[in-house]
Amino acid sequence: MKKTYLIFIALFFSLLLVNSVKADFPAPHIISTLDALETQPETNFKRICRSNLEVCLGFNICGADSTVVHYLTRSGKEIYRGTHTKKAVDNCFKLAGNDEQLQAGCIGWGLHLTQDPNSHGKNGYTSSSISKYKATNLMLHPVTERVYETYAIENSKYSADYINNLVSTNCDIFYKDPKYLKLLNEASGLTLDNDVQIVQTALSGQGKYSSEQIWGKKVDLPNWWYYLLIAIIIISLTAFLGIAIFGYRLRITLMIFWGIVLIISGVVLLSLILGTSFIWYNGVVDVFGWIISIPNIDNYIDTSFDLTKQYLDTGILRITDATGLDSYIGTTFMSGALSDAESTGKVLWSTIGIIFVLLLVGTTIISFVWKKKR
């Protein structure tokens, strides 16, 4: 029975490796846009977006969110901000001139910034979820957005196949005509060719991306990440074998905990080396999504529709920064909604982590000491 329990734990974490990559949670953006395009009054923005729907949706998701592949790094968050500010959209319209195809891309870009605060903003469903569950942005941002996306698809008037097809082909316009990628790069002041390619691979369901395409190495992490993971693997493996051979009290319990630490650290290190970290990460997202709920989720869907319609009706972009992250306007510090929401969670989970390590190491030492006293 004990052996079966250990095998089950190992199998559970191994299964996280085979989850397919699903990036950026694009479906709610598409659904809100399609719904708002069918409303009155008819406006120039609606006409242009509807007439060039592929371009409008392509900039809304693949274009605006191409920088999400840099989100987990400190410098990368500024790259992410580069496609999530009003300045970039304003630049887009200036560069587009009278070309309605290019204007459709800019409208889609503006729609993304209009829709994102429904998740990232002060009262957004992701910010609220992080605060409610006393978690961190990294822990609950993707989990909450996955839950929201699943609900939005299941409760929209469009078939899942139709929405999924729009998702899987979302990046195609950037390869059909180079003028769209040129516009995206010049308006953002970034070079996003590789980023778009990576998002296309993820959204089209072709499998994992290679992070070497972005950074020229497996992941944009300092070497000490690798050293730390290797050290944890060595320590956990040594502890596991030591307890199995020499341990006495709490032997099975400690073996289980050290085994879990060993498996997780091994999976993370392997995925970082292979450039497949989003596979296990999204696997964890799916697992925790089973227990996360979004209160008043229909209200958030209605809000996204209202914000989308407002932008398409007026052509006025009221959002200056849609990241939800801390930023500076000149020398003035602006606290982000996501950063505020995770302040308690950071303290809580740091404390839990420290206590867990102390208890695990302490009980392990005690186990060996009790063995020697016998």
N, C-alpha and C positions, 0 to 999 in steps of 0.2 A: 504493500500500500504506500509506504514512504517513497519507494523507488518510482512508483507510478506518479505520485504527486510531483516529484522533481522533473520527470519526463514531460508532464503536462505543462509545467511552467516554461521549460525550454521550448516546447512546441509553440506555446502562445507567443513568445517573443520572436520566434523564427518566422511565424506567419506574418508578422509586421513587415517583413522584408519583401513579400510578394504583392503587397498592395500597389495598385497602379497610381501613377501621379495624376493629380487633378489640381490644376493651378488656378489661383486668382478668383475663384467663385464668381464666374461671369454671368450666370443665368439671370440673377435678379436685375442686373443692369439692362439686359436685353428685354426682359419682360416689361419693366417699367417704361422703357423707350417705346416699344411696340404699342403698348396700351395708350400712351400719351399722344402718339402720332395719329390715332384714330379720333381724337377729340376736336371739337370746335372751340374757338374760331380757327379758321385756316390762316396760318401765318407763313411768312417767308422761310423761317427756320424749319417748320414742319414740312413744307413743300420740298426744300432742298434735301433734307435728311431722308424723306420718304423716296425721293427720286434717285438718291444715291445711298440706299440703305446699307449696302455692303461696306461702303467707305465710312459712313456714319458709325456703324457698329464696330467696325475695325479699329477706329481711333478711340472709341469709347472704352474698349477693353484691351486689346492687344497693344495698341499704341500707348495709351495712358498708363497701363499697368505693366508695361514691359520692364520697368525698373524695379519691380517687386522682387526680382531675382537677387537684388543687392540688399534686401531689407534687413538681413540679420547682421550686417556689419556696421560699425560706427560711421565710416566714410560712405558706405553704401546708402545709408538713410538720407544723406544729402542728395545722392543721385536719384533716389526715390522721390524726394521732394521736387526734383527738377521737372517732373511731369505732373505734379499735383498742385501747382500754383496757378493763380489767375494770370500771372505774368507770361507763362508759357502759352496759354490759350490766346491771350491778346497778341502775342508775337505771331501765333499761327494765323489769325485773321489778317494781320498786316501783310504777311507773306503770301497768303492765298489770293489777295486782290479780288478780282471779279470772277475767278475760276470757281464755279459752283461745286465742282467735284472736290476741290481742295477745301472749300468752305464747309462742305458736308463733314469732312474730317475734323475741322475745328469745332463744329457744332457737337459732334460726337465726343470730342475731348472735353468740351464744356459740360456736356451731360454727365460725364464721369465725375468731374469735380462737384457737380450739383448733387449727385446721388451718393457719393462716398460719405458725407457727414451723417447720413442716416444710420451708418454703421459706426464711423469713427468719431462723430461729434460728441458734444457734452452729454446729450441725452440719447445718443445712438444706442442701438441694441447691443453692439459689441462692447462699448464702454460700460454700459449698464451691467452687462453680464460679468465683465471682469470685476467690477466693483461688488456686485451681488455675491459672487462666489469667492471673493477675497483671493483672486488669482493674479497672474501677471499677464501682460500683453502677449508674450510669447506662448504662454500656456493656453489661453482661451480665445485669442483673436481668430485663428483658423477654425477652431472647434465651433465657435458661435456662428461664424459666417457659413460654415458647412451646413449647420442645422437650419439656418435661415434659407439658404439656397434650396435645400431639399424640400422644405415646406412651400417655398415660392413656386417651384416647378409643379409640385403635386396639386396646387390650388390655383394654377393659372388656367386660362381658357385655351392655351396652346398645348399641343401634344408634346410630350417629353422628347419624342424623336425630332420634332421640328426645332425645338430649342437646342437640343444637343447637336444638331447639324449646324446651326448658326454658330455654336460655340466652337466646334471642331474646325470650321473653315474661317474662323474669325480673323486670322492673321494673313489670309491669302492675298488681300489687296496690296500688301506691302511688297509682294513679289510679282504681281501682275503689271504694276507700273512703278518704276523707280521714283516717280515724283512724290509719292506718298511717304516713302521712307525719308526722302530728302527733306520734305516739309517737317516731319516729326523730329528729325535731327536738328535742323536749323532753328525751329521754334523753341526747342528745349535747351539748345546749346550743348547737347550731348551727342555721342555717337552710339546709337542704339541698335545697330545692325545685328550684332550677336545676341542682344537681349531679346529682340523680336524673334529671332530664329529659335531661341530656347523656349520662349512662350508658345510659339507655333508647335514645336515638338510636343510640349505638354498638353496643349489644348486639343491637338489632333489625335491624341491617344497613341502616339507612335512610341511611347516609352519614356525612359528617363533621359534627362539632358546631361550633357557633359559640362561641368563647371569650368573646364579648361577653355571653353569657348568664350567665357567672360573674362576670367582673371589670368589665364595662362598657366594656371595650376589647379589642383583638384578642388580646393575651396579657399576662400579668402579668409583664412584664419591664421593667427600667429603660430609658430612652431610649438609654443608651450602647450597648446591644446593637445597636440599629438603626444608630447612627453607626459602630460597629465593622464591621458587615457591609457597609455602604456603602463604607467606607474600603478594606476588603479587596477588594471588587468593583472599585473604581477602580484600586487598585494592581495587582491581577492582570490586569485588562484592559489596562492600560498596559504592563505587563511582557510580556504575550502579544504585543501588537501591536509593541512595541519590538523584541522578539527576532525576530519574523517579518520585520521590515524591516531592522534594524541588527545583529542577532546574528550570531555566527560559530560559535564552538565550542559543542558540546552544544545546538545550536539546536533540533532536533526534540524532544529529551528535555525541555528546559526548557519548550518550548511545551506539551508534554503535561502536565507537572506544574502549570504556571500555568493551563492550561485546566481541569484537574480542580478546582483551588482556586476558579476563577471559577464553574464550574458548581455546585459544592456551596454556596458562599456565596450564589449567586443563588437556588438552590432554597430554601435556608433562609430568606432574607429574604422571598421571595415567599410561602412558606407561613406565616410569622409574620404578614405583612400580611393575608393572606386567612383567618387563623385555622385553617389546615389542617396544622399542623406534625406532627400524629400520623400523617398519611398517609405522608410520607417517612420518619418515624421508624420506623413499623412495617414499612416496606419494607426498611429497613436491618436490622431485627430478623429478618425472614425470610431475608435473604441470609446473615447470619452464623450463623443457626441451622443451616445445612447443615454447619458444621464443629464445632459444639459437641456434646459428649456428656456424659451424666450417669452416672458409674459407679454400679453397684448401684441403678439406678433402680427396680427392683421392690421393693427394701427400703424406699425412700421411699414408694412407693404403699402398702405394707403398714403403714408407720408412720402414715401419714395415716388409714388405716382404723382402726388400733388407738386412736389419739388420739380419733377421732370416736366410736367405740363407748364408750370410757371416759367421755367427757363425757355421752353419752346414757344410759349405765348409772347414773352417779352423780349427775349434775346439778351437779357441782362444776367450776367454771372455775378452772383452775390458772394461767392466764396473766394477768399484770397489764398487759403492754404487748406487742402483737404486731407492732409496726412494724419491729423490727430496727434502728432508728435510735438515735443518741445521745439521751439524755434526762436529766432531773433528777428525782429524788424528793426533794422539799424542796430542800435545798441540796447534796444528794449527787449527783455526776455518775455516770451509768450509761452505760457504753460499749455501743453497739449492735453486734450481730453483723455486720450489713452494713457498718457503718462500719469495724469492725476488719478485715473481709475485704478492703476496698478500699484499706487504708493503703499497701500496697506498690504497688498498681496506680496510685494517684494520683501517687506519686513517679516511677514508671517512665514513665508516659505523658506526664507534664509534661516530663520530661527528653527523651523522644523528640520531643515537639512543639517544644521549644526548639531541639534539634539540627537538626530538619528545616527549621525557618524559617531558621536561620543558614546551613545548607548551600544552601538554595534561593536566598536573597538573595545569598550570597557567590558562587555559581557564575553567577548572573545578572549581577552586576557584572563578574566576570571575562570573561564572554562579550562584554560591550560593550567592555571594555578591550582585549581581543585584537583586536576588529574595528577599533578606532581605530589600533592599532599596525601594521596591514597597509598 
